[in-house]
Amino acid sequence: MKINSAEIIISAAKPHQFPTGPFPEVALSGRSNVGKSSFINTVLGRKGLARISQRPGKTQTLNFYFINERFHFVDVPGYGYAKVSKKEREAWGKVMEVYFQEREQLKGVVQLIDIRHKPTEDDVMMYDWLKYHNCRVLIIATKADKIPRGKWDKHVKEIKEHLEMDKDDKVVVFSSETGLGKDKAWKEMENLLFS
């Protein structure tokens, strides 16, 4: 996909701040240091659009990016990061529940998982929760440049088995360092957004 325009339009802390309008959305979800910001910047071809934080767990709002004046990426707070108070986590949890359960514009969820490691308990819980709420999910296996190419298939198989993945959900091997998987990720995201 050719990206003509991409801008962050709002960082929403409460449901009433979510943008109105008919534009379809994909949400981007993942553990706090899985490489979500790098993924956003790589697929959009914009270096500093999504801020890469030195402090995992910093995204505490739903960040809406308006792309090509046609659709949104929604970067949701990273999960599985402990340095946040229980109260704060519960507050985000409520906002996220409203978003995932009630947002009509939401067409699917991109869940990012680090290819180097087995999915964490949090990854499994998130996937199960999304499937329970009938979300279509695309798994992006990030940081593929960090392991030998010959091991990708083994790691992808591990992700699929560990998540007990729905056979209709896809896994795309991805590296923001090399751009590997960018076109395939777009093909699958367009499929979520527009089909």
Number of C-alpha atoms within 10 A of each C-alpha: 11 9 11 10 13 18 16 15 13 16 19 18 16 16 16 9 11 16 15 8 7 10 16 17 26 24 21 26 24 25 23 21 20 21 20 28 21 21 24 22 17 21 18 20 16 15 13 12 17 20 14 17 13 8 10 17 18 16 19 18 19 25 23 23 23 19 19 14 12 12 20 25 24 25 24 22 24 20 20 18 15 11 11 12 9 10 9 10 17 11 14 19 14 12 17 19 13 13 19 18 13 11 13 12 18 22 19 22 24 24 22 26 27 24 26 18 11 18 20 16 12 14 23 17 13 18 23 16 13 18 14 9 12 12 17 18 26 22 26 26 25 25 21 22 18 12 12 8 9 8 12 17 11 10 20 20 11 16 25 18 13 15 18 12 18 13 7 8 12 15 22 19 23 26 22 21 14 12 14 18 19 20 14 14 22 15 12 18 21 14 12 20 19 10 7
